[in-house]
Amino acid sequence: MKQFISILALCLSLMPAAGTLQAQDYKYPFENPGLSIDQRVDDLVSRLTLEEKTDQLSYNSPAVERLGCSPVAGSDF
């Protein structure tokens, strides 16, 4: 579970930085750096399918292209 949260946090950190987009330009709430990490993680996890969630538990997690999340290798930590 710790790895899953780390992967989600990394995915969120790869989203645009504050100031590059205005709030109305975010496609998803998890992309909005103005929200708390808890809100962003809750939103992202709620959008993942069960298969996508289990894929994120692997050492080399695939991209979730439909949500704009990049693939993550375990060596990225």
Residue pairs with C-beta under 8 A, 6 or more apart in sequence:
3 57
3 74
4 53
4 56
4 57
5 41
6 77
7 56
7 61
7 72
8 41
8 44
8 45
8 56
9 37
9 41
10 72
10 76
10 77
11 44
11 64
11 69
11 70
11 72
12 30
12 37
12 40
12 41
12 44
14 69
14 70
15 30
15 31
15 33
15 68
16 31
16 33
17 33
18 33
18 34
21 31
23 32
23 34
26 32
27 68
28 43
28 44
28 47
28 67
28 68
29 35
29 39
29 40
29 43
30 40
30 41
30 43
30 44
30 47
30 67
31 40
31 68
32 40
35 43
44 67
44 69
45 53
47 67
48 56
48 64
48 67
52 64
55 61
55 62
56 64
56 72
59 73
59 74
60 71
60 72
60 73
60 74
61 71
61 72
61 73
62 71
63 69
63 70
63 71
